[in-house]
Amino acid sequence: MCSGALVRSRKSAAHLAPPMTSFLIAGLGNIGSDYAHTRHNIGFDILDHLAKQQDACFDLDRHAYYCRFGHKGKTFHLIKPTTYMNLSGKAVRYWMQQLNISTPQVLVVLDDKDLPFGKLRLRAKGSDGSHNGLKSISEILQNNQYARLRFGIGSNFGRGKQVQFVLGKWSNDEAAELPNHVEKAADVILNFGLIGIERTMNLYN
């Protein structure tokens, strides 16, 4: 559990900084030990790294594990939905409403099997690309005009093995390289809030 200095409950979350100084970062994944540190949970792991880097920590709240921190005049609200991947939109919508966050202030962090391992791709909007988490968010928000940071997990699986691969653990070689890629993803998130989506895309894509 976190100390009160680091966690704000949903009751106090409405008293926030003005628009565009606050950002909601949603890392996608599935809760439970069976899914921990799998490829599909890279969104959780990136947010865990960022929170630790900023001396913040998560606490269980409505529909998500939640924490917040300030950085260079910006406020970052991090959520790891507890709704499971297919209902990610339920958590994102709830926290957008609770925090008075608009779509341009939202960044979703997720895995992408269509990108090589470790490659990052930041986009201001787009299709769900067959990702169930994005599909849920787009359906519940009724638009796809939110930013997303895709983390490449590769596609090194045989026919009919996609689910096992996506829900599987990293290979030894991938695990050795993973910290550097996660660190870079955390930098992207901070820059999204500090300098905006366009400039961040130019820097990292």
C-alpha positions as CSV (number, residue, x, y, z in Angstrom):
1,M,0.0,0.0,0.0
2,C,1.1,3.6,-0.6
3,S,1.4,6.4,1.9
4,G,-1.2,9.1,1.8
5,A,1.4,11.5,0.5
6,L,1.6,9.6,-2.7
7,V,-1.9,8.5,-3.4
8,R,-5.1,10.6,-4.0
9,S,-8.4,8.9,-3.6
10,R,-11.1,9.3,-6.2
11,K,-12.9,11.6,-3.8
12,S,-10.1,14.2,-4.0
13,A,-9.1,13.6,-7.6
14,A,-11.5,16.1,-8.9
15,H,-9.4,19.0,-7.5
16,L,-6.8,19.1,-10.2
17,A,-4.6,21.4,-12.2
18,P,-6.1,23.3,-15.2
19,P,-6.7,21.4,-18.5
20,M,-3.5,20.4,-20.5
21,T,-1.4,20.4,-17.4
22,S,-2.8,17.0,-16.4
23,F,-2.6,13.8,-18.3
24,L,-4.1,10.3,-18.0
25,I,-1.7,7.5,-18.9
26,A,-3.4,4.1,-19.2
27,G,-1.1,1.1,-19.3
28,L,-3.0,-1.9,-20.7
29,G,-2.7,-5.4,-19.3
30,N,-4.4,-8.1,-17.3
31,I,-4.4,-8.4,-13.5
32,G,-3.3,-11.6,-11.8
33,S,-0.1,-13.5,-11.3
34,D,-0.7,-15.7,-14.4
35,Y,-0.3,-12.5,-16.6
36,A,2.4,-10.7,-14.7
37,H,5.4,-9.7,-16.9
38,T,4.1,-11.3,-20.0
39,R,4.3,-9.6,-23.4
40,H,0.6,-8.6,-23.2
41,N,1.3,-6.8,-19.9
42,I,4.1,-4.5,-21.1
43,G,1.8,-1.5,-20.5
44,F,1.6,-2.4,-16.8
45,D,5.4,-2.9,-16.6
46,I,6.2,0.5,-18.3
47,L,3.9,2.3,-15.9
48,D,5.4,0.5,-12.9
49,H,8.9,1.6,-14.1
50,L,7.7,5.2,-14.5
51,A,6.0,5.3,-11.1
52,K,9.1,3.9,-9.4
53,Q,11.3,6.4,-11.3
54,Q,9.1,9.3,-10.0
55,D,9.0,7.9,-6.4
56,A,5.2,7.3,-6.7
57,C,3.4,4.0,-6.1
58,F,0.1,2.5,-7.1
59,D,-2.9,1.8,-4.9
60,L,-6.1,-0.1,-5.7
61,D,-9.0,2.2,-6.6
62,R,-12.1,2.0,-8.8
63,H,-11.6,0.0,-11.9
64,A,-7.8,0.4,-11.7
65,Y,-4.6,0.6,-9.8
66,Y,-3.9,4.4,-9.6
67,C,-1.1,6.8,-8.8
68,R,-0.1,10.3,-9.6
69,F,3.0,12.4,-9.6
70,G,4.1,15.9,-10.7
71,H,6.9,16.6,-13.1
72,K,8.1,20.0,-14.3
73,G,4.8,21.6,-13.7
74,K,2.7,18.8,-15.2
75,T,0.6,16.2,-13.4
76,F,0.6,12.6,-14.6
77,H,-2.2,10.2,-13.5
78,L,-1.3,6.6,-14.2
79,I,-3.8,3.8,-14.3
80,K,-3.5,0.0,-14.7
81,P,-7.1,-1.2,-15.3
82,T,-8.4,-4.1,-13.2
83,T,-11.1,-4.7,-15.7
84,Y,-9.0,-7.1,-17.8
85,M,-7.9,-6.2,-21.3
86,N,-11.2,-6.6,-23.1
87,L,-12.9,-4.0,-20.9
88,S,-10.1,-1.5,-20.7
89,G,-12.4,1.2,-22.0
90,K,-14.5,1.0,-18.8
91,A,-11.6,2.0,-16.7
92,V,-10.3,4.7,-19.1
93,R,-13.8,6.4,-19.3
94,Y,-14.3,6.3,-15.5
95,W,-10.9,8.0,-14.8
96,M,-11.3,10.5,-17.6
97,Q,-14.6,11.6,-16.0
98,Q,-13.3,11.5,-12.5
99,L,-10.2,13.6,-13.3
100,N,-11.9,15.9,-15.8
101,I,-9.5,14.7,-18.5
102,S,-10.3,15.3,-22.1
103,T,-9.3,13.0,-25.0
104,P,-6.2,15.0,-26.0
105,Q,-4.8,14.5,-22.5
106,V,-5.0,10.7,-22.7
107,L,-2.2,8.3,-23.7
108,V,-2.7,4.6,-23.9
109,V,0.4,2.3,-23.6
110,L,0.1,-1.2,-25.1
111,D,1.8,-4.1,-26.8
112,D,1.9,-4.6,-30.5
113,K,2.8,-7.8,-32.2
114,D,3.1,-6.1,-35.6
115,L,6.2,-4.2,-34.5
116,P,9.7,-5.7,-33.9
117,F,10.6,-6.3,-30.4
118,G,11.4,-3.1,-28.5
119,K,10.3,-0.7,-31.3
120,L,8.2,2.2,-30.1
121,R,5.5,3.9,-32.2
122,L,3.6,6.9,-30.9
123,R,0.5,8.0,-32.7
124,A,-2.1,10.7,-32.0
125,K,-5.0,8.5,-33.1
126,G,-5.8,5.5,-35.2
127,S,-7.5,2.1,-35.5
128,D,-7.5,-0.6,-32.9
129,G,-5.3,-2.8,-35.1
130,S,-7.1,-5.9,-33.7
131,H,-5.9,-5.1,-30.2
132,N,-8.8,-5.9,-27.8
133,G,-7.8,-3.2,-25.3
134,L,-7.9,-0.4,-27.9
135,K,-11.1,-1.9,-29.3
136,S,-12.8,-1.6,-26.0
137,I,-11.5,2.0,-25.4
138,S,-12.6,3.2,-28.9
139,E,-16.1,1.5,-28.5
140,I,-16.7,3.0,-25.0
141,L,-15.3,6.5,-25.8
142,Q,-17.0,6.3,-29.2
143,N,-13.9,7.7,-31.0
144,N,-10.3,6.7,-31.7
145,Q,-8.9,10.2,-31.4
146,Y,-6.7,9.4,-28.4
147,A,-2.9,9.0,-28.4
148,R,-1.4,5.6,-28.1
149,L,2.2,4.4,-27.5
150,R,2.7,0.9,-29.0
151,F,5.6,-1.3,-27.8
152,G,6.7,-3.9,-30.2
153,I,6.7,-7.5,-29.0
154,G,7.5,-9.1,-32.3
155,S,5.7,-12.0,-34.0
156,N,8.0,-14.9,-33.5
157,F,5.3,-17.5,-33.3
158,G,4.1,-20.3,-35.4
159,R,0.7,-20.8,-36.9
160,G,-2.0,-21.1,-34.2
161,K,0.5,-20.0,-31.5
162,Q,-0.4,-16.3,-31.3
163,V,-2.3,-16.4,-28.0
164,Q,0.4,-18.4,-26.3
165,F,3.1,-16.1,-27.6
166,V,1.3,-12.9,-26.6
167,L,0.5,-14.2,-23.1
168,G,3.9,-15.7,-22.7
169,K,7.0,-14.6,-21.0
170,W,9.9,-12.8,-22.7
171,S,12.8,-14.9,-24.0
172,N,16.1,-14.6,-22.2
173,D,17.5,-12.4,-24.9
174,E,14.5,-10.1,-24.9
175,A,14.5,-10.0,-21.1
176,A,18.1,-8.8,-21.2
177,E,17.3,-5.9,-23.5
178,L,13.9,-5.1,-22.1
179,P,15.0,-2.5,-19.4
180,N,16.5,-0.2,-22.0
181,H,13.3,-0.2,-24.1
182,V,11.1,0.3,-21.0
183,E,13.2,3.3,-20.0
184,K,12.8,4.8,-23.4
185,A,9.1,4.2,-23.3
186,A,8.9,6.1,-19.9
187,D,10.8,9.0,-21.5
188,V,8.2,9.1,-24.3
189,I,5.4,9.3,-21.8
190,L,7.0,12.2,-19.9
191,N,7.7,14.1,-23.1
192,F,4.1,13.5,-24.3
193,G,3.0,15.7,-21.3
194,L,5.9,18.1,-21.4
195,I,6.3,19.0,-25.1
196,G,3.2,17.6,-26.7
197,I,2.3,14.7,-29.1
198,E,3.7,16.2,-32.3
199,R,7.2,17.0,-31.0
200,T,7.4,13.8,-29.1
201,M,6.5,11.8,-32.3
202,N,9.3,13.6,-34.1
203,L,11.8,12.7,-31.4
204,Y,11.0,9.1,-31.0
205,N,9.2,7.6,-34.0
